[in-house]
Amino acid sequence: MLEILYMDNHFVAVNKPAGLMVHRARSAPQETDFALQMVRDMVGCRLYPVHRLDKHTSGVLIFGLHPGAAGRLGRSFSGRSVTKTYLAVVRGHTPAAGAIDKPLVKYREKKIRTRIEQPALTRYFRLGTIEIPYPVGRYATGRYSLLKIRPETGRYQQIRRHLQHVSHPVIGDRAHGDTRHNRLFETVFVCRRMLLAAARIDFKHPYTDQNIAIQARLDRPFSAVIQNFGWHCLPGPEMLCPAAPVQLPAA
């Protein structure tokens, strides 16, 4: 059972856990569980995807309850009138704020493989930093930042690829991240998930014109990292699950 965050006559939004695919894909034939089918069984009707989340990203996921609803809100996503807010823990101390404006490559597979560059813009705001006394590679300590991220476009794995581009990869990202830091979080903090979550989505309801804000609480492993690093007040306590503390050695 997934947590339902919002539901009306047109939409249903759930808190997708990390590790769950949104729907079936030929690239992952081994997967057997999908958010689309799970939510369909919960609400008892056919669903229509509005947007997507990567398998390893958790957070707000919205489906339309009929094709018209999915189409209308989908156009809002494409038209950049939807505000998406993510939280991420990344390697290193980032600037206080920044914008990553870098086209991302997409390949179209037909008779001839075509390389397409798509404009992509990601804004971020640093919420907190920490330096912990654990050696990583040639460094004696590990340095990390908590970011609030606003992607202005919706390209494939945009946030992960952009943060890798500026040398601040997301912790736990196996495709675009740093293996040494990922291993540290797995062994010391028992956190094996990617630390990226779609924390909130704001949009104007296409049928009622109401301003809708849907927020998803972070799961226990993500919450534990934030609380153990002393960042618990920054995203808002209502977003965190209670977590057992990890005793960090003094720096």
C-alpha positions as CSV (number, residue, x, y, z in Angstrom):
1,M,0.0,0.0,0.0
2,L,1.3,3.4,-0.9
3,E,0.4,6.6,1.0
4,I,-2.2,8.7,-0.8
5,L,-1.3,12.4,-0.4
6,Y,-4.2,13.9,-2.4
7,M,-7.3,12.7,-4.3
8,D,-10.3,14.3,-6.0
9,N,-12.4,13.5,-9.0
10,H,-9.5,14.1,-11.4
11,F,-6.2,13.3,-9.7
12,V,-4.6,11.0,-7.2
13,A,-1.1,11.7,-5.7
14,V,0.9,9.2,-3.8
15,N,4.2,9.2,-2.0
16,K,6.3,6.8,-4.2
17,P,9.1,5.0,-2.2
18,A,12.6,4.9,-3.5
19,G,13.3,1.7,-5.5
20,L,9.8,1.4,-7.1
21,M,9.3,2.0,-10.8
22,V,6.4,4.1,-12.0
23,H,5.3,1.7,-14.7
24,R,6.6,-1.2,-16.8
25,A,9.6,-0.6,-19.0
26,R,11.4,-2.8,-21.5
27,S,14.7,-1.7,-20.0
28,A,13.9,-3.4,-16.7
29,P,12.1,-6.7,-17.5
30,Q,13.1,-8.1,-14.1
31,E,10.8,-5.7,-12.2
32,T,7.5,-7.0,-10.9
33,D,6.1,-4.1,-8.8
34,F,5.0,-0.8,-10.2
35,A,3.4,2.3,-8.7
36,L,0.8,2.5,-11.5
37,Q,-0.6,-0.9,-10.9
38,M,-0.4,-0.6,-7.1
39,V,-2.3,2.7,-7.1
40,R,-4.8,1.5,-9.6
41,D,-5.7,-1.4,-7.3
42,M,-6.0,0.9,-4.4
43,V,-8.4,3.4,-6.0
44,G,-10.2,0.9,-8.2
45,C,-10.0,2.6,-11.6
46,R,-7.7,3.0,-14.5
47,L,-4.9,5.6,-14.1
48,Y,-3.1,7.9,-16.5
49,P,0.5,9.1,-15.8
50,V,0.9,12.9,-15.5
51,H,4.7,13.0,-15.0
52,R,7.5,10.6,-14.0
53,L,10.0,9.9,-11.2
54,D,13.2,7.9,-11.5
55,K,13.0,4.5,-9.9
56,H,15.4,5.5,-7.1
57,T,13.8,8.9,-6.4
58,S,11.0,9.0,-3.8
59,G,8.2,11.5,-3.4
60,V,5.1,13.1,-4.9
61,L,3.8,11.2,-7.9
62,I,0.6,12.3,-9.6
63,F,-1.8,10.3,-11.8
64,G,-4.9,11.4,-13.7
65,L,-8.1,9.5,-13.1
66,H,-9.2,10.1,-16.7
67,P,-7.3,11.0,-19.9
68,G,-8.4,14.6,-19.9
69,A,-7.1,15.2,-16.5
70,A,-3.7,13.7,-17.3
71,G,-3.5,15.7,-20.5
72,R,-4.4,19.1,-18.9
73,L,-2.0,18.7,-16.0
74,G,0.7,17.2,-18.2
75,R,0.6,20.3,-20.3
76,S,1.1,22.4,-17.2
77,F,4.2,20.4,-16.5
78,S,5.4,20.9,-20.0
79,G,4.6,24.6,-19.9
80,R,6.7,25.1,-16.7
81,S,3.7,26.3,-14.7
82,V,4.1,23.6,-12.1
83,T,6.6,24.2,-9.3
84,K,8.6,21.1,-8.4
85,T,10.7,21.1,-5.2
86,Y,13.2,18.4,-4.4
87,L,15.5,17.7,-1.5
88,A,18.9,16.1,-2.0
89,V,22.1,15.4,-0.1
90,V,25.1,15.9,-2.2
91,R,28.9,15.6,-2.0
92,G,30.8,18.7,-1.0
93,H,29.9,22.2,0.1
94,T,27.9,23.9,-2.7
95,P,27.5,27.7,-3.2
96,A,24.6,29.2,-1.2
97,A,22.5,29.1,-4.4
98,G,23.1,28.5,-8.1
99,A,21.6,27.7,-11.5
100,I,22.8,24.9,-13.7
101,D,22.0,25.8,-17.3
102,K,23.4,22.9,-19.4
103,P,21.7,21.1,-22.3
104,L,21.3,17.4,-21.8
105,V,21.7,14.8,-24.5
106,K,18.9,12.5,-25.5
107,Y,19.3,9.7,-28.1
108,R,16.5,8.8,-30.4
109,E,16.7,5.2,-31.6
110,K,15.2,4.6,-35.1
111,K,16.9,3.4,-38.2
112,I,19.7,5.9,-37.5
113,R,20.7,6.8,-34.0
114,T,20.1,10.6,-33.5
115,R,21.8,12.7,-30.9
116,I,19.5,15.5,-29.6
117,E,20.5,18.2,-27.2
118,Q,17.7,19.4,-25.0
119,P,17.8,22.7,-23.0
120,A,17.8,22.1,-19.3
121,L,17.8,24.4,-16.3
122,T,18.1,23.4,-12.6
123,R,18.1,25.9,-9.7
124,Y,19.2,25.0,-6.2
125,F,19.4,26.6,-2.8
126,R,21.7,25.3,0.0
127,L,19.9,24.6,3.2
128,G,22.8,23.2,5.3
129,T,26.3,21.8,5.3
130,I,28.3,19.5,7.4
131,E,31.9,18.1,7.6
132,I,32.2,14.7,9.3
133,P,35.4,13.0,10.5
134,Y,35.4,10.1,8.1
135,P,38.2,9.8,5.6
136,V,37.0,9.4,2.0
137,G,39.6,8.8,-0.7
138,R,42.6,11.1,-0.2
139,Y,40.6,13.5,2.1
140,A,40.5,13.2,5.9
141,T,36.9,14.2,6.2
142,G,33.6,14.0,4.3
143,R,31.8,17.2,3.3
144,Y,28.1,17.3,2.4
145,S,25.3,19.8,1.6
146,L,21.5,19.6,1.9
147,L,19.9,21.2,-1.1
148,K,16.4,22.4,-2.1
149,I,16.2,22.0,-5.8
150,R,13.8,23.5,-8.4
151,P,14.1,22.0,-11.9
152,E,12.8,24.4,-14.4
153,T,12.7,21.7,-17.1
154,G,11.9,18.0,-16.9
155,R,14.7,16.1,-18.8
156,Y,15.6,12.5,-18.1
157,Q,17.5,12.3,-14.8
158,Q,18.1,16.0,-15.1
159,I,18.8,16.8,-11.4
160,R,21.2,13.9,-11.1
161,R,23.1,14.7,-14.3
162,H,23.3,18.4,-13.6
163,L,24.6,17.9,-10.1
164,Q,27.2,15.5,-11.4
165,H,28.2,18.1,-13.9
166,V,29.0,20.7,-11.2
167,S,30.9,18.0,-9.1
168,H,28.2,17.7,-6.4
169,P,26.7,14.3,-7.2
170,V,23.7,13.0,-5.2
171,I,24.6,10.6,-2.4
172,G,23.5,7.1,-3.3
173,D,23.4,7.7,-7.0
174,R,25.0,4.6,-8.5
175,A,24.8,5.9,-12.1
176,H,26.1,9.5,-11.7
177,G,27.5,9.5,-8.2
178,D,30.7,8.8,-6.2
179,T,31.1,5.2,-5.2
180,R,33.3,6.0,-2.2
181,H,30.8,8.4,-0.6
182,N,27.9,6.1,-1.4
183,R,29.8,3.3,0.4
184,L,30.4,5.5,3.4
185,F,26.7,6.2,3.8
186,E,25.8,2.6,3.4
187,T,28.3,1.4,6.1
188,V,28.2,4.2,8.6
189,F,24.6,5.5,8.3
190,V,23.0,2.3,7.0
191,C,21.5,4.3,4.1
192,R,21.3,2.4,0.9
193,R,18.9,4.6,-1.0
194,M,19.6,7.6,-3.2
195,L,19.1,10.8,-1.3
196,L,16.9,12.6,-3.7
197,A,13.2,13.1,-3.1
198,A,10.4,15.0,-4.8
199,A,9.3,16.7,-1.7
200,R,6.5,19.0,-3.0
201,I,4.6,19.9,-6.1
202,D,2.6,23.1,-6.5
203,F,0.2,23.7,-9.3
204,K,-3.1,25.5,-10.3
205,H,-5.8,22.9,-10.6
206,P,-6.9,22.8,-14.2
207,Y,-10.5,22.2,-13.4
208,T,-11.1,24.4,-10.3
209,D,-8.3,27.0,-10.6
210,Q,-7.4,26.3,-6.9
211,N,-3.8,26.5,-5.9
212,I,-2.8,22.9,-4.9
213,A,0.3,22.1,-2.9
214,I,1.1,18.4,-2.3
215,Q,3.9,17.5,0.0
216,A,5.5,14.1,0.7
217,R,7.2,13.1,3.9
218,L,10.7,11.7,3.7
219,D,11.2,8.0,4.6
220,R,13.1,6.8,7.6
221,P,16.6,6.4,6.0
222,F,16.5,9.9,4.4
223,S,15.1,11.4,7.6
224,A,17.8,9.7,9.7
225,V,20.6,11.4,7.7
226,I,19.0,14.8,8.0
227,Q,18.4,14.5,11.7
228,N,21.8,13.0,12.5
229,F,23.5,15.8,10.6
230,G,21.5,18.4,12.6
231,W,19.5,19.6,9.6
232,H,16.1,18.5,11.1
233,C,14.6,22.0,11.3
234,L,15.5,23.0,7.7
235,P,13.0,21.1,5.5
236,G,10.3,21.3,8.2
237,P,9.7,18.7,11.0
238,E,6.4,17.6,9.4
239,M,8.5,16.1,6.5
240,L,10.6,13.8,8.7
241,C,10.0,10.3,10.1
242,P,11.4,9.7,13.6
243,A,14.8,8.2,13.3
244,A,17.3,6.6,15.7
245,P,20.4,8.7,16.2
246,V,23.8,7.7,14.9
247,Q,26.7,8.8,17.2
248,L,29.2,10.8,15.2
249,P,32.8,11.1,16.5
250,A,33.9,14.7,17.3
251,A,35.5,16.4,14.4
